Amino acid sequence: MKLHNHQIPANCATLAALRYAPDNGRQSTAILYAHGFTAGKYTFDGLAGYLANKGYEGLTFDFVGHKLGGTGGELHNMTQTVENLQAALAWYRNTVPAERIVLVGHSMGAVAVLRTAIQEVASPVSPPIAGVACLCMGVEPHIGFQSVVGRTMQSQRAAYVQGAPVAELSAQLGSLLP
């Protein structure tokens, strides 16, 4: 496996990305990973590295405003996560030799993955999205943050993201899905 750093142009920032390229035996499916709220592209390193060694090209990137990542900028609205994912997907389509792409998202990244997949159904592009995997995301993703544990987690992690207040951002998650 080879690791390549990339800078992907997006509307509000340049996304810091890491591409996992198989040495040989490349599969026809590539994978694009989207991290959760208080994480970064490194979150999927174990999975992306493992699958790259099995021949699956992978791309991780940092959403705007996430201090643990390298993108910088500020996250003012959760629609920016969808825009970031769409920019990474467009770049990936032009870069990777794949017949299809699978989107994998964790928590906030999972919401962005589902929103992007919904838009892809309406206007398919090649290579097509062949599947999605959503980790740690309930039917109503914002509801979990209203519990005692959810409010505590928001309080502990508020400093991880630059931009709008964490409670405001988490409340917006549900509005991204129909």
N, C-alpha and C positions, 0 to 999 in steps of 0.2 A: 504494500500500500504506500502511496505517496500523499503527503499533505501539502496543500497549496493555499496560501493566504490570498484573498481577493478583496477588492473594494467594489461594491455594487452601488451604482447611482440610484437614488430613490428621491421621492418628492421633497422630503424634509431633512434628509441627511444622506451621507454615504455609508452604506451598511458594511460593517466588518464581517467577513465571511471566511469559512474554512471548508475547502473542498477535499473530500476523501476519494482518491482515485485508485482503483484496483491496479495492481501490477500486471495481472493477466487474467484470462478467463472472465472477461467483462460480461455481466448479465445485460439483458435488454431493458431492464427496469432500473431506473434511478430513484433515489429517495431524497426528499427535501424535508428537513426537520425544523420545527418552530418551537422555541423554548417557552417556559412559563414566566409568570410575572416577575419574580425576584431571582431570575437565573440569567444565563447567557448561552452562547453557542456551545460552550464546554459541556453543558448538561447532557448532550447526546453523544459525547465523545466515545464512550464505551460501546454503545450500540452502533454508531456510525463506523467506528474502526473495525468492529467485529464483522459487520456486513460488507464493508469494503474488502476485507480479506476473503470474503465469500464471493466477490465479484460485483457487488452492488455499489455503484457510484453514489456518493452522498454529499450533501451540502448543508452546513449549519450556518447560521448568521445571528447577529445580535440585533434585537429590536431597538429602535430609537429610545433614548432616555434611560437605558438600563446601565447603571453604574458599574456592574460587574463585567460588562462587555466593552467592546472597543468602538462602538458606533458613535456614541456621544449624543448630543442633542437633547430634546425634551419631549416627553410623551404627554400631550395635552388632551388627547381623545383616543379612545380605543379603535376608532376607524383607522388611525395611523398604523396599527399592527396589521390590519388587512392590507393597507397600501404597501407596507414593508414586505409582507409575504408575497404580494403580487409582483413587486419589483424584483425580488429574489427569484421568483418563478420564471419571469420573463427572461432574466439574465441566464438562468440555468438552462432554459430551453434552447437558447442560442449558443450555449457552451458545451453541454454534455451530449455525447452520442447515445441517445436512448430512444427506444420506441414508445415508452410510456414512463410516467412519473407517479410515485406514491407520495402523498403528503402525510407527515407524522407530526402531531402537535401535542404539547403537554399544557393542560390548564388553559391559560390565556392563549397560548399558541394553538391549542386545539380549537378554540372559538374562531381564531383567524383562519385556521385550516378549513373548518366547516363553511364559513362565510365565502371563502375563496372557491371551494368546491361547488357551492350553490351557484355562484356566478359563472363558473366554468360550464355547468350544465346548460345554461342559457346561451352561452357563446363559446363553444368548444374551440380549442386551439391545439395544434400539434407540436410536440407529442402530447397526447391526452393524459389527463389525470386518470389513473387506473384504479386508484383506491385511496382511502384515508384511514388513519388510525388516530384516535383521540384518547389521550391518557388523562386521567384525573379531572374529568369534566362532567358534571352532572347535567341533567335535563335543563335545569335553570342555574347556570353557573354562578350568578351573582348571589343566589340565596344562601349558599354556604358561608358567605362572609357576614351574614347577619347573626350567626350564632356566636356564643361566647368565644369559642375557639377561633372562629373566623375573624372576629373583631380583635382578638389578641394577636393573631397572625398579622393582621393589617398594621396594628400598632408597632409590632416588632420590626416589620419589614418596610415601613413607610419610607425610610431613608434610602432604600435600594434603587428607587426609581426617581429620576429628575423630571419634574413637570407638574401636572395637576395632582391634587391630593389623592391618596390611594383609595379612600372610600368613594370618591367621585368616579375614579377610573373603574373600580370593581363593579359599581352600580351600572356602568355602561355595557358590561359584558352581555347581558341578556338582550340588549337592543340590537346586537349584531346578528342575531338569529331570528328567523321567522317564527 
